Each structure stands twice: as structure tokens, then as C-alpha cells.
Amino acid sequence: MLSRSLGSQAAFGSSVGLSIGPAPPALFLLDKAAEMLAVNRSFEAALEACERGLETIDSGNSTSDQEDAHRFSDVKASFCIIGVQALAELNRWREVLPWVLQQYDAPEKVPARIMQMCILLYSKVEEPQMIQEAVQLWLKDSKNRTLPAYGAVAELYLLHVLIPLGQFGEAELLVQDPVSFPEGQQQGALRFISQSRGEQTDSMLHQKSAHHQEMSDNSQAGRGVLSKLTTILKAIQRTMKTVQSTLCSFWISKLVLATFLVYLLVARLDSASPNSFLWISRLLHLFRQTWNAMFAPYYLARVKQ
């Protein structure tokens, strides 16, 4: 639908007489830009034709005739409309507002229909804050307040910028302005703002509830993990106690055995008996061999080998 409207605007530009108004090259470029956009779907070429046409208009717009100036303004706006659409199709929507301001120098000078397009575009890509300041300046301009399309721009600003951003106080102030909204529309607009505020509040409460529920689930999961970790640590502790008691009993048994051997050597064996002497001698010799094998200097061990 936008392409068709652009084509009709281009046709309007072509119908302007060649002796007055925009120069023939500008009208030719306008027809070419509209064809590239709507028919050939060549968006880069359409944008290039728009920029060349705008340069032609800027260089040739030196007339003082009011009718010719109005025609220049219409053709320039047509170029900008096609350029905005081409940038949007190229997914270069971030460049749209700077590009438009480059053609008109200030937001207050942008035609109402182009400002409406920019509002809808940035609302479509869910970035209404990018156009908010420009629309505010446009709405505050005294010349724009006398335009027939002023109310349409204010309504789009309310619906697609202020309400999505949650700026309900500023929305109420805008609705209470009789230039923006006639008295018959103010009550309906205020009810819509109140309804939108309630819906946003409910949405925020629902999000908070979901967040708390998620935190609770995470906390329960954390407690479950902690319980499992505690069980594992207790099992490890019991295992360590078992190992410790086993090692302790092993060393106790060794100590008892050594004590028993000492008892046999000292108390039970008769040192005057030749058999006891022979047994003790062998035991001492065995101890000496074991001691030398384990603790003798390295060079002594080498010699014995």
C-alpha cells in the first residue's frame, strides 16, 4: 500500500508543468525512484535516485513564488517518503531519522506525513524512544500546531510512543491539550490511558510473581543439592572413621606382638640355657641384617653387593 501511494505521489510530481516548479531532472528522478522501489524492488537504486533528486531540488529551489515553493516542498517530501521506505526495506532503520533531519535541518521542519511514517517505523521495530525527542519538538512548534495533520501526529505519538514507554503522566497532559485532542475525544483517550496503565501494572505484578516463583524453585533445588552434598560428606566421614579405626587396631596389634616378643626374650627364656642363647643370637643377627639393609650407608651396601 505504501508503494502504491508513493507511485501516486510520483505521478503527481510528473504532472507538474516543466516551465514552473521543480526542474525536469528532479521529476525524472522521482519517477525513477518510485519505479525502483515499487516495481523493481531495487532499494539501493531507489535510495540513490532519491538522494540525487534531493540534491537537484536543493540546488534549483531559488524561486520566490509561493506556488512553486509549495511544489518544491511536495516533490521533496515525495523523495523523502521513498527514501524512508527504501532504508526500512534495507534494514537500515536506524539511519532513517538522521537521514530525514539531514534533509530538513530540524525536527520542527519535517512534514507531518513523514513524521507519521517515522513514528510508525520506530514503533514497528520496538524502538519508540529513538523518535520521542524529535516528535516532542515537532509538537511544540507553533507553526505545526496550526496544521490539519497535527492531531493525527499527536494521536500516533500517544499510541505508539508514550503508552509503550509507560509515560502515562505525559500522555494525560497531551490528551488534555485541546489542539491535540478535541474535547469530545479527551474522555475516551483518558480511559484508554487508565486501562493501559492497569494492564501494564498487572503485567509487572505477573512478572514479579513469576520471578519470585523462579527464585523459590532455584532455592529448593539448591537445598536439594545441599542435602545430597551433606549425605555424601557424612558417608565420607564414616568411611574415614572406619579406616582410622582399622589402622589404629593394626598398629595396636603390632605393638602387642612386639611386647610379647620382648616378654619372651626377657622373662620366659633362660639365658643360661645353650638353646636359648642360640635362639637369641639368631634373632639378634636377623635384626642386624635387617637394620643394615635398611639404614646402612650407600657405599657399604655397594661393597656387600
Stockholm file with secondary structure:
# STOCKHOLM 1.0

chainA/1-305         MLSRSLGSQAAFGSSVGLSIGPAPPALFLLDKAAEMLAVNRSFEAALEACERGLETIDSGNSTSDQEDAHRFSDVKASFCIIGVQALAELNRWREVLPWVLQQYDAPEKVPARIMQMCILLYSKVEEPQMIQEAVQLWLKDSKNRTLPAYGAVAELYLLHVLIPLGQFGEAELLVQDPVSFPEGQQQGALRFISQSRGEQTDSMLHQKSAHHQEMSDNSQAGRGVLSKLTTILKAIQRTMKTVQSTLCSFWISKLVLATFLVYLLVARLDSASPNSFLWISRLLHLFRQTWNAMFAPYYLARVKQ
#=GR chainA/1-305 SS CHHHHHHHHHHHHHTSCSSSSSCHHHHHHHHHHHHHHHTSCCHHHHHHHHHHHHHHHHHHCCCCCHHHHHHHHHHHHHHHHHHHHHHHHTTCGGGHHHHHHHHHSSGGGSCHHHHHHHHHHHHHTTCTHHHHHHHHHHHHCTTGGGSTTHHHHHHHHIIIIIHHHTCHHHHHHHHTCTTTSCHHHHHHHHHHHHHHHHHHHHHHHHHHHHHHHHHHHHHHHHHHHHHHHHHHHHHHHHHHHHHHHHHHHHHHHHHHHHHHHHHIIIIISCTTSHHHHHHHHHHHHHHHHHHHHHHSCHHHHHHHC
#=GC SS_cons         CHHHHHHHHHHHHHTSCSSSSSCHHHHHHHHHHHHHHHTSCCHHHHHHHHHHHHHHHHHHCCCCCHHHHHHHHHHHHHHHHHHHHHHHHTTCGGGHHHHHHHHHSSGGGSCHHHHHHHHHHHHHTTCTHHHHHHHHHHHHCTTGGGSTTHHHHHHHHIIIIIHHHTCHHHHHHHHTCTTTSCHHHHHHHHHHHHHHHHHHHHHHHHHHHHHHHHHHHHHHHHHHHHHHHHHHHHHHHHHHHHHHHHHHHHHHHHHHHHHHHHHIIIIISCTTSHHHHHHHHHHHHHHHHHHHHHHSCHHHHHHHC
//
